[in-house]
């Protein structure tokens, strides 16, 4: 629903991904693309909804202010890094937006990885390499493994989360050859290296920095460069649908 990093542009909204399963709606991060959720989720269908926040940089949470447009019949379950409940409650509150208590549905909050065993599907959360506390996730559900490595530099935890996954969704904020020790992110080569070393089946590139990637053609070039290392790589665009 959103594939940009940093800010919305004509190429897309900021990062937000929906995983649809038979029993659950699983949302990865709440960037600007979250407002599109009702295009895909029939609220009358009443599947439980789980929202996983990787961290609290604004491009990953700005969509939370659109929660008031939804009416999740079974409530909303928000999963956040351990120790960040106060941050969530501060942001989803006045004067920034409606408070959690004012939303038109109940909200449960789980801190991960400590409370992962309270979730109804197998979830693993590990800290990634980024200036603020950031979690990557691994889901095993309906016989499939989906891994999500958002803002991070190359690190062992990313490879661990991606091991033998059917789909690795990895950020690609930088272009080929770009890197920063002060602001770690992946480029096509490092994202592909994670997929290759983890033995993943496929790699979806997402979270393209809006200032660096100004056109979809530039994303396509990074897809080509990543394929030199990991063949089954594809770039993503907003509203892309993938069957796993």
C-alpha positions as CSV (number, residue, x, y, z in Angstrom):
1,X,0.0,0.0,0.0
2,X,3.1,2.2,0.4
3,X,6.6,1.7,-1.0
4,X,8.4,5.0,-0.5
5,X,10.8,5.9,2.3
6,X,10.9,9.3,4.0
7,X,7.9,11.0,2.3
8,X,5.1,10.6,-0.2
9,X,5.7,11.5,-3.8
10,X,4.2,10.7,-7.2
11,X,6.0,7.3,-7.0
12,X,4.1,6.3,-3.9
13,X,3.1,6.7,-0.3
14,X,5.4,5.8,2.6
15,X,5.8,2.2,3.6
16,X,2.8,0.1,4.5
17,X,2.3,-3.6,3.5
18,X,-0.7,-5.8,3.9
19,X,-0.4,-9.6,4.2
20,X,-3.8,-11.3,3.7
21,X,-4.3,-14.7,5.1
22,X,-7.4,-16.9,5.5
23,X,-7.7,-16.0,9.1
24,X,-5.9,-12.7,9.7
25,X,-5.1,-9.3,8.2
26,X,-1.5,-8.5,8.9
27,X,-0.1,-5.0,8.3
28,X,3.6,-4.1,8.3
29,X,4.2,-0.5,9.3
30,X,1.8,2.4,9.2
31,X,3.2,4.8,6.7
32,X,1.1,7.0,4.4
33,X,-0.2,4.0,2.5
34,X,-2.3,2.9,5.5
35,X,-5.2,5.0,4.4
36,X,-5.7,2.6,1.4
37,X,-6.4,-0.3,3.6
38,X,-10.2,-0.2,3.0
39,X,-9.5,-0.9,-0.7
40,X,-8.4,-4.4,0.2
41,X,-10.0,-5.3,3.5
42,X,-13.7,-5.7,3.9
43,X,-14.4,-4.5,7.4
44,X,-17.6,-6.6,7.4
45,X,-15.5,-9.7,6.9
46,X,-14.3,-9.3,10.5
47,X,-10.9,-11.0,10.4
48,X,-8.6,-10.0,13.3
49,X,-6.2,-7.2,12.3
50,X,-2.6,-7.2,13.4
51,X,-0.4,-4.1,12.8
52,X,3.3,-4.5,13.3
53,X,5.4,-1.3,13.8
54,X,9.1,-1.7,13.2
55,X,10.0,1.7,14.7
56,X,8.7,5.2,15.3
57,X,10.3,7.2,12.5
58,X,7.5,9.3,11.0
59,X,7.5,7.6,7.6
60,X,6.6,4.4,9.3
61,X,3.8,5.7,11.6
62,X,2.3,8.8,9.9
63,X,-0.7,6.8,8.7
64,X,-1.8,6.1,12.3
65,X,-3.7,9.4,12.1
66,X,-6.1,7.7,9.6
67,X,-7.2,4.9,12.0
68,X,-10.4,6.8,12.7
69,X,-11.7,6.0,9.2
70,X,-11.8,2.3,10.0
71,X,-14.1,0.2,12.1
72,X,-12.4,-3.2,12.8
73,X,-15.1,-5.4,14.2
74,X,-12.7,-7.6,16.1
75,X,-10.5,-4.7,17.1
76,X,-6.9,-3.8,16.3
77,X,-3.8,-5.5,17.7
78,X,-0.7,-3.2,17.5
79,X,2.7,-4.9,17.9
80,X,5.6,-2.6,18.9
81,X,9.2,-2.9,20.1
82,X,9.6,-3.6,23.8
83,X,9.6,-0.5,25.9
84,X,7.8,1.7,23.4
85,X,4.2,1.6,24.5
86,X,4.5,5.2,26.0
87,X,5.7,6.4,22.6
88,X,2.8,4.9,20.8
89,X,0.3,6.3,23.3
90,X,2.0,9.7,23.1
91,X,1.7,9.9,19.3
92,X,-1.8,8.4,18.9
93,X,-3.2,11.0,21.2
94,X,-4.1,14.7,21.4
95,X,-2.8,17.1,20.1
96,X,-1.5,14.9,17.2
97,X,-4.6,12.8,16.4
98,X,-7.4,11.0,18.1
99,X,-6.4,9.1,21.2
100,X,-6.4,5.3,21.2
101,X,-9.3,5.4,23.6
102,X,-11.3,7.4,21.1
103,X,-10.9,5.1,18.2
104,X,-14.2,3.4,17.1
105,X,-12.8,-0.1,18.0
106,X,-10.9,-1.7,20.8
107,X,-7.1,-1.7,20.6
108,X,-4.7,-4.3,22.2
109,X,-1.0,-3.6,22.3
110,X,1.8,-6.2,22.4
111,X,5.5,-5.5,23.0
112,X,7.8,-7.7,21.0
113,X,9.8,-9.9,21.2
114,X,8.7,-10.5,24.9
115,X,5.0,-11.0,24.1
116,X,5.3,-12.8,20.8
117,X,3.9,-16.0,22.4
118,X,0.6,-14.2,22.9
119,X,0.0,-13.9,19.1
120,X,-2.1,-16.6,17.3
121,X,0.6,-17.2,14.6
122,X,4.3,-17.8,14.9
123,X,6.2,-14.5,15.0
124,X,9.8,-13.8,15.6
125,X,11.1,-10.2,16.1
126,X,14.8,-9.2,16.2
127,X,16.5,-5.8,16.5
128,X,18.0,-4.5,13.3
129,X,20.9,-2.0,12.6
130,X,19.4,1.5,12.6
131,X,19.9,4.7,14.6
132,X,16.7,4.1,16.6
133,X,15.4,0.8,18.0
134,X,14.0,-1.0,14.9
135,X,12.6,-4.5,14.7
136,X,12.5,-6.9,11.8
137,X,9.9,-9.6,11.7
138,X,9.5,-13.2,10.6
139,X,6.0,-14.8,10.2
140,X,5.3,-18.5,9.8
141,X,1.6,-18.8,8.8
142,X,-0.4,-21.2,6.6
143,X,2.7,-23.1,5.6
144,X,4.5,-20.0,4.4
145,X,7.4,-17.9,5.8
146,X,7.4,-14.2,5.2
147,X,10.3,-12.0,6.5
148,X,10.3,-8.2,6.8
149,X,13.5,-6.3,7.2
150,X,12.7,-2.6,7.1
151,X,15.2,0.2,7.9
152,X,18.6,-1.5,8.5
153,X,22.1,-2.0,7.5
154,X,23.5,-5.4,6.6
155,X,23.5,-7.4,9.8
156,X,23.3,-11.0,11.1
157,X,19.8,-10.5,12.6
158,X,18.4,-9.6,9.1
159,X,19.9,-12.8,7.7
160,X,18.5,-14.8,10.6
161,X,15.0,-13.5,10.1
162,X,15.1,-14.2,6.3
163,X,16.4,-17.7,6.5
164,X,14.6,-20.1,4.1
165,X,11.7,-17.6,3.7
166,X,9.2,-17.9,0.9
167,X,9.3,-14.1,0.6
168,X,11.8,-11.6,2.0
169,X,10.5,-8.0,2.0
170,X,13.6,-5.8,2.4
171,X,14.1,-2.1,2.3
172,X,16.3,-0.5,-0.4
173,X,16.6,3.1,0.6
174,X,20.0,3.6,-1.1
175,X,21.2,3.1,-4.7
176,X,24.0,0.8,-5.7
177,X,27.2,1.6,-3.9
178,X,25.6,4.1,-1.5
179,X,26.0,3.5,2.3
180,X,26.3,5.4,5.6
181,X,27.6,4.2,8.9
182,X,25.7,7.0,10.6
183,X,22.4,6.2,9.0
184,X,22.4,2.5,8.0
185,X,20.2,1.4,5.2
186,X,20.3,-1.3,2.5
187,X,21.2,-0.8,-1.2
188,X,20.5,-3.3,-4.0
189,X,23.6,-5.3,-3.3
190,X,23.2,-5.6,0.5
191,X,19.5,-6.5,0.2
192,X,20.3,-9.2,-2.3
193,X,23.2,-10.5,-0.1
194,X,20.8,-11.0,2.8
195,X,18.4,-12.9,0.5
196,X,21.2,-15.0,-0.9
197,X,22.9,-15.8,2.3
198,X,19.6,-16.6,4.1
199,X,18.5,-19.0,1.3
200,X,15.3,-17.0,0.7
201,X,13.1,-18.0,-2.3
202,X,12.3,-14.5,-3.4
203,X,13.1,-10.9,-2.6
204,X,10.8,-7.8,-2.8
205,X,12.5,-4.5,-2.6
206,X,10.6,-1.7,-0.8
207,X,11.1,1.6,1.1
208,X,12.9,3.4,-1.7
209,X,14.1,6.8,-0.3
210,X,12.0,9.4,-2.0
211,X,14.9,11.9,-2.3
212,X,17.2,9.3,-3.9
213,X,14.6,7.4,-6.1
214,X,12.7,10.0,-8.0
215,X,11.3,7.7,-10.7
216,X,10.1,4.1,-11.0
217,X,12.8,3.6,-13.6
218,X,15.4,4.2,-11.0
219,X,13.8,1.4,-8.9
220,X,14.0,-0.9,-11.9
221,X,17.7,-0.3,-12.3
222,X,18.2,-1.3,-8.6
223,X,16.1,-4.4,-9.3
224,X,18.5,-5.3,-12.1
225,X,21.6,-4.7,-9.9
226,X,20.2,-6.8,-7.1
227,X,19.5,-9.7,-9.6
228,X,23.2,-9.9,-10.3
229,X,23.5,-11.3,-6.8
230,X,20.0,-12.8,-6.2
231,X,18.1,-13.7,-9.3
232,X,14.6,-13.8,-7.9
233,X,14.4,-10.1,-7.0
234,X,11.7,-7.7,-7.9
235,X,11.0,-4.1,-7.1
236,X,7.7,-3.1,-5.6
237,X,5.2,-0.3,-6.5
238,X,2.2,1.0,-4.6
239,X,-0.9,-1.3,-5.0
240,X,1.2,-4.2,-6.3
241,X,-0.4,-7.6,-5.3
242,X,1.8,-10.7,-4.9
243,X,0.5,-14.3,-4.5
244,X,2.7,-16.5,-2.3
